[in-house]
Amino acid sequence: MALKFFGCHANLLSTRKLVKVNNSIEKVRDLVTTTNLPSIATFPQNSLQKGNWVKLICGASFEDVADIRNLSLVYTLAGVDCIDCAADAAVVNAVNEGIDAATAIFPIRRPWVMISVNDDQDLHFRKAEFHPDDCPIDCSRPCEIICPANAISNQGVTTERCYGCGRCFPVCPYDKIKAISYVRDAAATSKLLERDNVDALEIHTNGRQTSSFKELWNGLGDSVSHLSLVAVSLPCVGDSTVSMMNKLYSILENNLCCLNLWQLDGRPMSGDIGRGATRESIAFAQRLAFTKEKPPGFLQLAGGTNAHTVDGLRKLNLFQMPPFENSTASNSNALIGGIAYGGYARKIVGRVLSGMQSEGGEIESDPDHLLMAVIQAMTLVGGVKSYNITCS
């Protein structure tokens, strides 16, 4: 009799938990529905033309597949147009799993999946490394405190979580941390591009020379033929920026079968630091927006972007503005195609993910945290896409 009672009690608790989960998931659906996301039906290319394109940067070196999956799920529901990730098969799978999980909750259109590669040494393609046995026992471990990815512990660096921001290097009092850099292989990249779940490619270049860029682009061959977008990420190199862009475009155009985009990398991997981090990306955009000599392609901000980027663009009349003053042409693309968010986007949702009962688990199994995470993501994405969050 007692066993029967306890069995019934367990079934009742399980049923109540299931009802709670279903109710919370329904709140997420209601949130997406009542917010009237423009991205429910708008194709990514239309977002670029209108100037409300939003890309989530998971990180060219960030390879924590559990976090990447959950970030992709959350930001898909928030309406991003593209999710940029490391050129790694497991990471690409995690992004697509997150998108699939999001579309199972609500039939929102799928964002493009982009992989990032480099043609030479690049800050985005490195990992911090040190041997924990080399650390003095009395070290205050400032590296662990400053790491934005929670990648450092008394066991050393968790490689898949490190995305190469470099903040740990200068704070180590014993100079024990070194950078391990790498360059993505063209042959391996081609195999990824030939899959049916990769839509876009981004090439990071240092803007100082073109030979390695040309070698990579030619090495990719026909694998780029089915892509929807090719992006080139480059820093501002002063007066030679536009001429460098034109040289890069002359290499691209012979085998370019899709849209192209220039990612203006202002202050790399710094958006989570504070308000001022976005100034360099805005200044970069201002420098190029009215330059007639620049090559074809959309302009998109990155590097230091955060919640203050849109306001900065508005003050300079760069946000969702047509290419010419008083332009009324319906087919005119916006001066700035959109904004990519990396460290800041991961930070605001990461705070929610870290509070889950089963950290590293699937966020939809904890729908209260899913709802909180989607609200955080929508607050950021909505600033670009001009929608208001309506919570019931």
C-alpha positions as a printed Julia matrix, in Angstrom:
392×3 Matrix{Float64}:
  0.0    0.0     0.0
  2.85   2.38    0.99
  4.72   1.6    -2.22
  1.6    2.33   -4.24
  1.15   5.67   -2.45
  4.71   6.77   -3.03
  4.47   5.7    -6.67
  1.34   7.8    -7.16
  2.97  10.73   -5.35
  6.02  10.54   -7.64
  3.79  10.46  -10.71
  1.88  13.5    -9.45
  5.1   15.47   -8.9
  6.32  14.49  -12.35
  3.03  15.61  -13.91
  3.13  18.94  -12.07
  6.72  19.52  -13.24
  5.73  18.73  -16.83
  2.8   21.17  -16.64
  5.11  23.87  -15.27
  7.63  23.26  -18.06
  4.91  23.4   -20.72
  3.49  26.63  -19.24
  6.93  28.26  -19.24
  7.63  27.2   -22.83
  4.25  28.66  -23.76
  5.35  31.97  -22.23
  8.36  31.94  -24.53
  6.12  31.33  -27.54
  3.79  34.12  -26.43
  6.75  36.47  -26.04
  7.95  35.81  -29.59
  4.4   36.11  -30.95
  3.45  39.35  -29.19
  6.8   40.99  -29.91
  6.13  40.72  -33.66
  9.72  39.96  -34.57
 10.54  41.33  -38.04
 12.77  38.28  -38.52
  9.88  35.82  -38.39
  9.41  36.31  -42.12
 12.24  38.63  -43.23
 15.17  37.03  -45.02
 18.67  37.9   -43.78
 19.57  39.66  -47.03
 16.59  41.99  -46.56
 17.86  42.86  -43.1
 21.21  43.88  -44.6
 19.48  46.13  -47.11
 17.34  47.78  -44.44
 20.21  48.21  -42.0
 18.75  46.03  -39.24
 20.97  42.98  -39.71
 22.14  41.4   -36.44
 24.81  38.75  -36.18
 25.67  36.73  -33.08
 29.38  36.04  -32.78
 29.9   32.84  -30.83
 33.64  33.37  -31.24
 36.12  32.21  -33.89
 37.96  30.25  -31.18
 35.14  29.56  -28.73
 34.37  25.83  -28.84
 32.22  25.05  -25.8
 29.5   23.2   -27.71
 26.98  23.19  -24.83
 27.09  26.98  -24.49
 27.14  27.48  -28.25
 24.03  25.35  -28.66
 22.15  27.31  -25.99
 23.33  30.69  -27.28
 22.19  29.73  -30.78
 18.77  28.65  -29.5
 18.25  31.86  -27.5
 19.42  34.29  -30.17
 17.48  32.51  -32.91
 14.31  33.14  -30.89
 15.44  36.76  -30.47
 15.56  37.14  -34.26
 19.23  37.33  -35.26
 20.01  37.0   -38.96
 23.29  35.13  -38.67
 25.26  33.06  -36.17
 29.02  33.17  -36.59
 31.07  30.33  -35.12
 34.4   28.51  -35.23
 35.21  26.49  -38.35
 34.87  23.2   -36.52
 32.41  20.41  -37.36
 31.3   19.87  -33.75
 30.72  23.59  -33.27
 28.74  23.88  -36.52
 26.61  20.94  -35.39
 25.99  22.63  -32.03
 24.85  25.84  -33.73
 22.43  23.95  -35.96
 21.12  21.92  -33.02
 20.38  25.16  -31.2
 18.59  26.58  -34.23
 16.57  23.36  -34.63
 15.57  23.5   -30.96
 14.49  27.12  -31.36
 12.36  26.44  -34.44
 10.73  23.53  -32.61
  9.59  26.01  -29.96
  8.46  28.64  -32.49
  8.48  28.49  -36.32
 10.83  31.44  -36.78
 12.94  31.58  -39.93
 16.43  30.14  -39.62
 19.43  32.48  -39.34
 22.39  31.89  -41.61
 25.22  29.83  -40.14
 28.64  31.38  -40.74
 32.08  29.92  -40.08
 35.12  32.1   -39.44
 38.64  31.45  -40.73
 41.88  33.44  -40.89
 44.48  33.95  -43.58
 47.35  34.7   -41.18
 48.12  35.4   -37.52
 45.04  36.98  -35.93
 43.93  37.84  -32.39
 40.69  35.9   -32.83
 42.57  32.67  -33.58
 44.62  32.02  -30.48
 44.34  30.35  -27.08
 45.89  31.15  -23.73
 48.0   28.42  -22.2
 49.96  27.83  -18.99
 50.87  24.89  -16.79
 49.19  25.15  -13.38
 52.2   23.51  -11.69
 54.25  26.58  -12.67
 52.02  28.87  -10.62
 53.25  29.81   -7.11
 50.94  28.6    -4.35
 50.42  32.12   -3.03
 49.46  33.6    -6.42
 46.27  35.69   -6.22
 45.27  34.34   -9.65
 44.3   37.63  -11.35
 44.04  35.69  -14.62
 41.11  33.7   -13.27
 39.39  36.86  -12.05
 39.75  38.79  -15.31
 38.82  35.99  -17.74
 35.41  36.84  -19.29
 34.86  33.27  -20.48
 35.42  31.51  -17.14
 38.08  29.53  -18.96
 40.75  29.63  -16.23
 40.89  27.62  -13.0
 43.52  26.02  -10.78
 43.65  23.28  -13.42
 44.86  25.71  -16.07
 43.01  26.89  -19.19
 39.87  25.12  -20.4
 40.84  25.26  -24.06
 37.38  25.03  -25.58
 36.16  28.01  -23.53
 39.09  30.32  -24.25
 38.42  32.62  -27.2
 41.72  34.47  -27.18
 40.76  37.88  -25.77
 44.23  38.17  -24.23
 43.22  39.91  -21.01
 45.03  37.32  -18.92
 48.44  37.9   -20.53
 49.35  41.27  -18.98
 47.91  40.56  -15.51
 49.95  37.44  -14.78
 52.48  38.6   -12.14
 54.9   35.83  -13.14
 54.53  36.06  -16.94
 53.57  32.38  -17.17
 50.75  32.66  -19.72
 51.54  32.35  -23.4
 49.45  32.61  -26.56
 49.07  29.67  -28.91
 48.08  30.93  -32.37
 46.83  28.93  -35.32
 45.59  29.37  -38.89
 42.56  27.49  -40.19
 43.33  25.04  -42.98
 41.79  25.77  -46.39
 41.17  22.09  -47.19
 39.35  21.47  -43.89
 37.37  24.68  -44.37
 36.3   23.57  -47.85
 34.87  20.34  -46.43
 32.79  22.32  -43.94
 31.55  24.69  -46.62
 30.39  21.78  -48.76
 27.97  20.7   -46.03
 24.34  21.76  -46.35
 24.24  23.44  -42.91
 26.75  26.24  -43.52
 25.49  29.36  -45.33
 28.25  31.92  -44.99
 31.99  32.38  -44.64
 34.01  35.06  -42.9
 37.7   35.6   -43.57
 39.7   37.52  -40.97
 42.64  39.4   -42.41
 45.08  41.84  -40.86
 44.81  44.4   -43.67
 48.57  44.64  -44.17
 49.07  42.38  -47.18
 47.02  40.3   -49.62
 49.17  37.28  -50.51
 47.9   35.0   -47.72
 44.32  36.15  -48.38
 44.65  35.25  -52.05
 46.17  31.87  -51.2
 43.29  31.04  -48.85
 40.56  32.24  -51.21
 41.99  30.33  -54.17
 42.45  27.27  -51.95
 38.75  27.23  -51.12
 37.92  26.74  -54.81
 34.35  25.81  -55.71
 33.38  25.16  -52.07
 32.23  28.8   -51.86
 29.87  28.51  -54.84
 26.69  27.74  -52.86
 27.19  30.31  -50.08
 24.72  33.1   -49.41
 27.31  35.51  -48.02
 31.07  36.02  -47.89
 32.37  38.45  -45.28
 35.82  39.93  -44.81
 36.73  41.08  -41.31
 39.48  43.65  -41.12
 40.78  46.34  -38.77
 41.13  50.01  -39.61
 44.59  50.53  -41.1
 44.33  54.28  -41.5
 44.47  55.93  -44.89
 45.26  52.64  -46.63
 42.04  50.93  -45.46
 39.99  51.63  -48.58
 42.78  50.75  -51.0
 43.31  47.49  -49.11
 39.59  46.72  -49.32
 39.69  47.27  -53.07
 42.68  44.93  -53.43
 40.88  42.26  -51.4
 37.71  42.67  -53.45
 39.66  42.29  -56.71
 40.78  38.88  -55.41
 37.27  37.91  -54.29
 35.25  38.97  -57.3
 36.54  36.34  -59.72
 34.91  33.59  -57.69
 32.25  35.5   -55.75
 28.79  34.08  -56.42
 26.88  35.72  -53.56
 26.52  38.81  -51.41
 29.61  40.21  -49.74
 30.09  42.11  -46.5
 32.87  44.07  -44.81
 33.1   43.52  -41.07
 34.61  46.64  -39.51
 36.51  45.3   -36.53
 36.9   48.29  -34.26
 38.26  47.11  -30.9
 38.34  43.31  -31.04
 36.71  41.23  -28.31
 35.94  44.16  -26.0
 32.19  44.81  -26.12
 31.65  43.41  -22.63
 34.14  45.83  -21.05
 31.99  48.96  -21.01
 30.31  51.81  -22.83
 33.45  53.26  -24.4
 34.49  50.02  -26.09
 32.16  50.69  -29.0
 33.68  54.04  -30.0
 36.3   52.58  -32.31
 33.81  50.51  -34.31
 31.52  53.54  -34.71
 34.45  55.73  -35.78
 35.47  53.05  -38.3
 31.95  52.98  -39.72
 31.8   56.77  -39.91
 35.1   56.8   -41.79
 33.84  54.39  -44.47
 30.12  55.15  -44.75
 30.48  58.15  -47.06
 33.65  57.02  -48.86
 32.78  56.67  -52.54
 35.98  54.8   -53.41
 35.19  51.74  -51.31
 34.39  48.45  -53.09
 30.91  46.86  -53.27
 29.55  45.15  -50.19
 27.55  45.79  -47.05
 29.2   47.39  -44.01
 28.73  45.81  -40.6
 30.12  46.88  -37.24
 31.98  44.54  -34.87
 34.71  44.75  -32.27
 33.54  46.49  -29.1
 29.85  46.53  -30.03
 27.39  46.55  -27.13
 24.13  48.09  -25.9
 25.47  51.6   -26.64
 26.37  51.04  -30.31
 22.96  51.91  -31.78
 22.78  55.19  -29.85
 26.26  56.08  -31.1
 25.22  55.45  -34.69
 22.02  57.46  -34.24
 23.96  60.5   -33.02
 25.98  60.44  -36.23
 22.91  59.8   -38.43
 24.34  56.46  -39.49
 21.65  54.16  -38.15
 19.41  52.72  -40.88
 20.05  55.72  -43.12
 19.88  55.6   -46.93
 23.12  56.06  -48.89
 22.36  59.61  -49.96
 20.71  62.4   -48.05
 17.01  62.81  -48.99
 17.18  59.56  -50.95
 13.74  58.09  -51.63
 14.75  55.14  -53.8
 13.03  52.05  -52.48
 15.93  49.81  -53.45
 18.65  51.88  -51.72
 20.61  49.94  -49.15
 21.25  51.45  -45.75
 24.64  53.08  -45.17
 25.38  50.53  -42.46
 24.02  47.02  -43.02
 23.98  46.04  -39.36
 25.82  45.09  -36.21
 27.57  41.96  -34.96
 27.59  41.31  -31.22
 30.08  38.98  -29.59
 31.41  39.3   -26.06
 28.55  41.49  -24.87
 25.89  39.19  -26.35
 27.49  36.16  -24.71
 27.85  37.99  -21.39
 24.22  39.02  -20.92
 22.88  35.55  -21.77
 25.79  33.79  -20.06
 24.7   35.26  -16.73
 21.39  33.46  -17.15
 22.98  30.21  -18.34
 25.26  30.12  -15.28
 22.21  30.18  -13.01
 20.68  27.02  -14.49
 20.28  24.08  -12.11
 22.1   21.86  -14.58
 24.85  24.13  -15.86
 25.87  23.0   -19.33
 22.5   21.33  -19.92
 19.92  22.14  -22.57
 18.31  25.45  -21.68
 14.84  24.48  -22.89
 14.73  21.9   -20.09
 14.83  24.87  -17.71
 12.22  27.08  -19.41
 12.17  29.76  -16.71
 15.82  30.45  -17.48
 15.08  30.17  -21.2
 12.49  32.92  -20.87
 14.94  35.15  -18.96
 17.66  34.51  -21.53
 15.39  35.29  -24.49
 14.31  38.55  -22.85
 17.96  39.54  -22.41
 18.73  38.66  -26.03
 15.66  40.49  -27.31
 16.66  43.61  -25.41
 19.9   43.7   -27.4
 18.59  42.55  -30.8
 15.46  44.67  -30.53
 17.55  47.82  -30.37
 18.68  47.17  -33.95
 15.48  45.64  -35.29
 13.27  48.29  -33.64
 10.84  45.97  -31.92
  9.49  46.29  -28.41
  9.44  43.42  -25.96
  5.95  42.59  -24.78
  5.87  40.31  -21.75
  2.53  38.84  -20.73
